[in-house]
């Protein structure tokens, strides 16, 4: 049958996740956004596979990229990207969500934050816990 994601992470109901920050060549509003933080996408690890969720210009790409034990963080860092390890939180009710890459990743990872740019999201995720 079809692969069904397993919730096998440390906390009940959470999946390991990566938030990946980069500068795509076709970034919109480049002049408004901090270099290195002009786009963000997320990857979730369900214990079997890493799946990438990339909102690319309003046409999201969802793709299984590697086995769960692959060092996906190391792969993206070797490409020059900034990577934060985190986990998918509990569902968050929101009155509004910004329809950009940041809003997409916040919704996917169930992040409650006022971040509106990739760098603001990076700072939120990189803060001491």
ROPAMAR-248362 format. One record per residue: residue in one letter; x negated, y, z of N, C-alpha, C, O in turn. Coordinates in steps of 0.02 Angstrom, whole numbers, padded with zeros to 5 digits, always signed. Example, Ala and Ser with C-alpha at 12.3 -4.5 7.8 and 13.67 -1.06 7.14 Angstrom:
A-00660-00284+00390-00615-00225+00390-00660-00165+00390-00712-00166+00423 S-00642-00112+00354-00684-00053+00357-00645+00002+00394-00670+00057+00402 
END
This chain:
X-00041-00059+00000+00000+00000+00000-00043+00062+00000-00104+00058+00001 X-00012+00119-00001-00049+00182-00001-00085+00193+00065-00064+00169+00117 X-00141+00230+00061-00180+00246+00121-00140+00296+00163-00117+00347+00138 X-00133+00281+00226-00099+00326+00273-00151+00351+00324-00185+00310+00355 X-00156+00416+00332-00206+00443+00379-00197+00414+00450-00141+00408+00474 X-00252+00398+00481-00253+00374+00549-00274+00430+00595-00319+00468+00579 X-00242+00437+00651-00263+00486+00701-00309+00449+00749-00286+00416+00795 X-00374+00456+00738-00423+00418+00778-00473+00462+00814-00521+00437+00842 X-00463+00527+00812-00512+00573+00841-00509+00573+00917-00469+00537+00947 X-00552+00613+00947-00560+00614+01020-00495+00631+01056-00475+00596+01103 X-00462+00684+01035-00401+00706+01069-00340+00677+01036-00339+00665+00976 X-00290+00665+01076-00227+00639+01050-00201+00685+00995-00189+00744+01006 X-00191+00657+00936-00160+00694+00881-00207+00738+00841-00184+00771+00795 X-00271+00740+00857-00315+00786+00820-00359+00747+00772-00377+00689+00784 X-00376+00779+00717-00423+00752+00668-00485+00795+00667-00481+00856+00674 X-00544+00764+00658-00605+00803+00650-00598+00845+00587-00568+00823+00538 X-00627+00904+00589-00620+00950+00532-00684+00990+00522-00723+01000+00568 X-00693+01014+00460-00745+01062+00443-00711+01122+00412-00666+01116+00371 X-00733+01182+00432-00715+01243+00397-00778+01264+00359-00831+01272+00389 X-00772+01273+00293-00829+01285+00250-00823+01355+00219-00773+01369+00185 X-00873+01397+00231-00872+01467+00208-00924+01476+00153-00979+01449+00158 X-00906+01514+00100-00950+01521+00043-00932+01583+00002-00884+01618+00017 X-00972+01595-00050-00960+01649-00098-00949+01618-00167-00997+01604-00202 X-00886+01607-00187-00876+01582-00255-00892+01637-00306-00887+01696-00290 X-00911+01616-00365-00929+01665-00417-00871+01711-00434-00881+01770-00449 X-00810+01685-00433-00751+01724-00454-00712+01753-00396-00652+01765-00401 X-00746+01766-00339-00711+01791-00280-00677+01857-00295-00707+01904-00323 X-00613+01861-00276-00577+01924-00283-00594+01969-00225-00610+01945-00170 X-00590+02034-00235-00601+02083-00182-00670+02075-00150-00678+02086-00090 X-00721+02057-00190-00789+02047-00165-00812+02105-00121-00841+02095-00068 X-00800+02164-00144-00825+02224-00110-00794+02232-00040-00822+02268+00001 X-00737+02200-00027-00705+02205+00039-00731+02153+00089-00724+02162+00149 X-00760+02099+00063-00775+02041+00105-00850+02033+00116-00891+02049+00073 X-00868+02008+00175-00937+02000+00195-00971+01946+00151-00943+01892+00142 X-01031+01960+00125-01067+01910+00086-01076+01845+00125-01092+01846+00184 X-01065+01789+00091-01069+01724+00124-01003+01701+00154-00995+01644+00174 X-00955+01747+00157-00890+01733+00189-00834+01761+00146-00788+01794+00171 X-00836+01748+00081-00785+01774+00035-00732+01722+00019-00683+01737-00015 X-00742+01660+00042-00693+01607+00032-00703+01556+00088-00757+01549+00115 X-00649+01521+00104-00653+01467+00153-00608+01410+00130-00554+01422+00102 X-00630+01349+00142-00588+01291+00133-00601+01243+00191-00647+01253+00230 X-00560+01192+00196-00565+01146+00252-00569+01074+00228-00544+01057+00175 X-00600+01032+00269-00601+00960+00258-00579+00926+00322-00599+00946+00377 X-00537+00875+00315-00513+00837+00373-00539+00765+00368-00543+00737+00313 X-00558+00737+00426-00583+00668+00430-00531+00628+00468-00520+00640+00528 X-00498+00581+00434-00446+00541+00466-00472+00476+00495-00433+00432+00514 X-00538+00468+00498-00568+00407+00524-00586+00358+00469-00624+00312+00481 X-00559+00368+00409-00575+00326+00351-00607+00367+00297-00657+00346+00267 X-00580+00427+00283-00604+00470+00229-00608+00543+00251-00573+00564+00297 X-00652+00580+00218-00652+00653+00219-00608+00675+00161-00618+00653+00104 X-00560+00719+00174-00517+00747+00122-00527+00822+00122-00524+00855+00174 X-00538+00850+00062-00549+00922+00054-00482+00955+00036-00445+00931-00006 X-00469+01012+00068-00410+01053+00055-00436+01122+00038-00456+01160+00082 X-00436+01139-00027-00465+01202-00050-00411+01243-00085-00386+01222-00138 X-00392+01301-00058-00337+01341-00086-00353+01378-00150-00309+01413-00176 X-00412+01374-00176-00434+01406-00239-00382+01447-00276-00340+01420-00311 X-00386+01511-00270-00345+01557-00311-00272+01538-00317-00243+01545-00371 X-00242+01514-00264-00171+01499-00266-00151+01432-00296-00092+01416-00300 X-00200+01393-00318-00186+01327-00345-00225+01276-00302-00281+01257-00320 X-00197+01255-00245-00234+01213-00199-00258+01148-00230-00224+01116-00269 X-00319+01129-00210-00349+01065-00230-00352+01022-00167-00381+01043-00116 X-00323+00963-00170-00327+00914-00116-00362+00853-00145-00338+00823-00193 X-00419+00835-00115-00460+00783-00146-00496+00743-00093-00526+00771-00047 X-00493+00676-00097-00533+00633-00054-00604+00637-00081-00617+00624-00140 X-00652+00655-00037-00720+00668-00061-00771+00617-00039-00818+00602-00077 X-00766+00589+00020-00816+00541+00044-00787+00497+00099-00734+00512+00126 X-00824+00444+00115-00806+00402+00172-00815+00442+00237-00855+00489+00239 X-00780+00423+00288-00779+00460+00351-00848+00467+00384-00861+00516+00419 X-00892+00419+00373-00957+00421+00406-01010+00461+00366-01067+00467+00388 X-00991+00489+00309-01036+00529+00269-01050+00596+00303-01005+00625+00333 X-01112+00620+00298-01130+00685+00329-01108+00741+00282-01149+00772+00248 X-01044+00755+00281-01016+00806+00237-01040+00875+00258-01053+00918+00215 X-01047+00887+00323-01073+00951+00346-01143+00963+00317-01156+01017+00290 X-01187+00913+00323-01254+00919+00296-01255+00931+00221-01295+00970+00196 X-01209+00898+00185-01203+00908+00113-01187+00981+00097-01220+01012+00055 X-01136+01009+00130-01116+01078+00116-01169+01128+00138-01181+01178+00105 X-01202+01115+00195-01255+01160+00218-01314+01160+00169-01345+01211+00159 X-01328+01102+00139-01382+01098+00089-01365+01139+00027-01409+01159-00010 X-01300+01152+00015-01278+01195-00041-01283+01269-00023-01271+01312-00065 X-01301+01284+00040-01306+01353+00063-01243+01380+00095-01238+01440+00108 X-01194+01337+00107-01131+01358+00137-01138+01359+00214-01180+01324+00242 X-01097+01399+00247-01093+01400+00320-01036+01354+00340-00981+01358+00312 X-01049+01309+00387-01000+01258+00406-00989+01259+00481-01037+01260+00520 X-00926+01258+00502-00908+01252+00573-00872+01186+00582-00823+01172+00547 X-00896+01146+00630-00860+01085+00648-00806+01104+00698-00818+01141+00745 X-00747+01078+00687-00691+01093+00731-00644+01033+00729-00665+00979+00709 X-00583+01042+00748-00533+00989+00740-00465+01020+00728-00453+01077+00745 X-00422+00980+00698-00355+01003+00685-00319+01009+00751-00318+00962+00791 X-00288+01067+00763-00253+01078+00826-00181+01052+00824-00162+01015+00779 X-00144+01071+00875-00073+01055+00877-00035+01103+00831-00057+01160+00821 X+00021+01082+00804+00060+01127+00759+00074+01194+00792+00089+01198+00852 X+00069+01246+00752+00079+01315+00776+00137+01346+00738+00138+01346+00677 X+00185+01372+00775+00239+01410+00743+00214+01480+00729+00182+01510+00772 X+00227+01505+00671+00203+01571+00653+00258+01610+00619+00296+01583+00578 X+00263+01674+00635+00313+01716+00603+00293+01732+00531+00336+01742+00488 X+00228+01735+00518+00205+01748+00450+00136+01717+00441+00100+01706+00489 X+00120+01704+00379+00054+01679+00362+00031+01716+00299+00069+01723+00251 X-00031+01739+00301-00058+01773+00243-00069+01720+00188-00098+01668+00201 X-00046+01735+00128-00052+01687+00072-00120+01694+00038-00124+01713-00020 X-00173+01677+00076-00240+01676+00047-00277+01616+00077-00247+01576+00112 X-00341+01610+00062-00378+01552+00086-00378+01548+00162-00376+01493+00190 X-00382+01605+00196-00383+01605+00269-00317+01581+00297-00316+01539+00343 X-00261+01605+00271-00196+01583+00294-00186+01508+00282-00157+01474+00323 X-00211+01484+00225-00206+01413+00208-00244+01370+00259-00217+01321+00284 X-00306+01389+00273-00348+01350+00320-00319+01355+00390-00319+01305+00427 X-00296+01414+00411-00266+01421+00477-00205+01375+00484-00196+01343+00535 X-00163+01372+00432-00104+01329+00434-00124+01256+00436-00096+01217+00474 X-00173+01237+00395-00195+01167+00392-00225+01144+00458-00212+01088+00481 X-00266+01186+00489-00299+01168+00551-00260+01188+00614-00284+01177+00670 X-00201+01217+00604-00158+01237+00660-00195+01286+00706-00198+01276+00767 X-00224+01337+00677-00262+01387+00713-00218+01447+00727-00187+01475+00682 X-00216+01467+00790-00181+01528+00810-00233+01583+00817-00269+01586+00867 X-00237+01627+00768-00286+01680+00767-00260+01736+00723-00220+01724+00677 X-00283+01797+00736-00264+01853+00694-00312+01863+00635-00307+01912+00599 X-00359+01816+00625-00408+01821+00571-00372+01828+00504-00325+01791+00489 X-00396+01876+00464-00368+01886+00397-00420+01878+00342-00402+01871+00284 X-00485+01881+00360-00538+01871+00311-00577+01809+00330-00576+01788+00387 X-00613+01778+00281-00654+01720+00299-00703+01734+00356-00713+01691+00399 X-00735+01793+00357-00783+01807+00410-00748+01813+00478-00776+01790+00528 X-00689+01843+00481-00652+01846+00544-00635+01776+00568-00640+01762+00628 X-00617+01731+00523-00602+01662+00542-00665+01628+00566-00664+01591+00615 X-00722+01639+00532-00786+01611+00553-00801+01634+00625-00819+01592+00667 X-00795+01698+00638-00810+01724+00705-00764+01693+00758-00786+01677+00813 X-00700+01683+00740-00653+01651+00786-00675+01579+00801-00675+01558+00859 X-00693+01542+00748-00711+01471+00757-00780+01463+00790-00792+01413+00824 X-00825+01511+00779-00893+01505+00805-00900+01529+00878-00953+01522+00909 X-00846+01558+00905-00851+01585+00973-00862+01529+01023-00841+01472+01011 X-00895+01544+01079-00905+01493+01130-00836+01469+01156-00790+01508+01165 X-00832+01405+01166-00768+01375+01188-00758+01383+01262-00707+01361+01289 
END
